[in-house]
Amino acid sequence: MRTIAILGSTGSIGRQTLEVCAEHPDLFEVYAITANRSADLLIQQARQFKPEVVVIADETYYQQVKDALADLPIKVWAGADALCQVVTAEPIDIVVTAMVGFAGLRPTVEAIKAHKVLALANKETLVVAGQLIMKMCDEYKVPILPVDSEHSAIFQCLENNPIDKLIITASGGPFRTFTMDQMRDVTAAQALKHPNWDMGAKITIDSASMMNKGFEVIEARWLFGMNADQIEVAVHPQSIVHSMVQFADGAVKAQLGCPDMRVPIAYALSYPDRMPSQINAKLRIEDYAHLTFERPDLERFPNLRLAFDALSQGGDRTCVLNAANEVTNEAFRRGQCKFLQMAEVNEKTLAAMPFVAQPSLDDYFAIDAVARVKAKELLGL
Ligand code: NDP
């Protein structure tokens, strides 16, 4: 029996993690679940899974959650500090970081210090502070099991042989074939219609702008210890090959499957075993007569170029890029910024911020805050 805490249980990854736990009640016990503001769903999940603790990050919902669970022996906590505290609870074996954005960094750090195995979905943690997080994981002997489908694919392909490169696949998003002119006036509603994956709003917009793929390159750099020039992106609109590893002898291993996040989630939770599943989608290879691969277009999708550049420059660059992107992504969703403006402002924010070569954890918080102000200023907000 493994005891699980899910940070962000009300989101897309969080809900699917609970589905995996529900399919295997003999293997997983849900100890803690958390949300930001989705109080009703959190209450419903708490009544179904009966965790020890629930945390609602936005304290204005505390009383609602507390009252609704008063008849059950469940502890109800509130606030950002409670997220950091809950992950340290002694019985927890695995912390699933399914929160979105920079907010996931601090609880992830606390989970590492408490020696919890990480099932990492919150890629922003590695985008912001990959070097520091990997150093901490090493120091505290904490394994990170990737939940992101591409990184799970790579993880499943690895063997103890020298690797030449990682080939990360990308669906290309809803605007893969659009010209710059066509992309100029696309709306958030259009961008939120991902062709293959049903995900949270922020990552869906990042997929449409290919910022998500850029972040995955950065995530892969840290998870697998590769240099930027050993990581390649291949646009693969069918999303069946989830990523590939090329070994020194030229052999390439790929991991295939239907686009179903429950597969990598389940693998992270059950690693090194695989669990049989009735709910995970099963691939019928004859349904996919044409699997295609093409080079990404960095002119039309400059966010991907920004990510590679930021990774090569190192220091605080990927932290600044993440902060700017959280601002521009949200502004686009609110109709306060155009689609192509997101990458423009991300680039201008990077240019406006001084380079910090060796940021500490505190520095990352300060840099994130300043970069957000700068990006908002550039957007005129
Ligand atoms: P969602 O937006 O669907 O869910 C985010 C979760 O985080 C919700 O539970 C939300 O609570 C909670 N949350 C948001 N902000 C805060 C905050 N400030 N403090 C505490 N909790 C917060 O996102 P996804 O599930 O799509 O993505 C989660 C992470 O996983 C992201 O980092 C994403 O990049 C990564 N990922 C997602 C994939 C997917 O298929 N969805 C695939 C691979 C990686 P509430 O419901 O109350 O808002």
Residues whose N, C-alpha, C, O or C-beta is under 5 A from the ligand:
A	BS01	NDP	G8 S9 T10 G11 S12 I13 G14 T34 A35 N36 R37 S38 A57 T97 A98 M99 V100 G101 A103 A121 N122 K123 E124 D148 S149 D198 M199 G200 A201 I203 M261
